[in-house]
């Protein structure tokens, strides 16, 4: 007695192959993103390994300082300070304090001085977190804005009366420069993200779909073979 695939079996196989193919494509896409992430991390690590850039003007090209360590001397303009709400430090809600640092030529760079705790993660008395006007800052030059709510210097040209750099400096802790109130940020770790795990998951889904469908079709065919001829 011979059993053949029925139309609904073929349709089920085609659908399963389509689903499996989609899962494979998504897995390959995650591997592509992983490759891009690795290349980007390598570039950032190489940039951070270079000697610090001495910045004396905000007019320096963003490409010359991006992801580089930088060193600046100037005076803070607390009257134009901004906050980045919705931040957290070790699970404590608060804000980031971003203050223009006036450089020798009169231009300025926004410096992310660090984290200030705030119960609602929005409002703080900025006066409580002031530091001396004169500042010697070491940090990382990062593209702005870094996320939703971050300062965007390009949107502040009409409200701040001096030239601004299009990037910001993430101030990092230095020996002897700790603030009693502000917590300096630690740069985010340079990892490769979850892309490899996601790729494995998508390939696993594809395997499960194919193997599971073949098993069901085989079982259906075998069950038909055991039925009397009139019940096929």
JOLINZI-V948469 format. One record per helix or strand of 3 or more residues. SS is the DSSP state (hx for helix, st for strand). FROM is the first residue (numbers start at 0). TO is the last residue. Records with the same first field share a line. If there is no record, write none. Layout:
SS = FROM-TO, FROM-TO
//
This chain:
hx = 6-48, 61-64, 125-128, 152-154, 194-225, 228-230
st = 52-54, 68-88, 91-101, 107-116, 133-142, 163-171
//
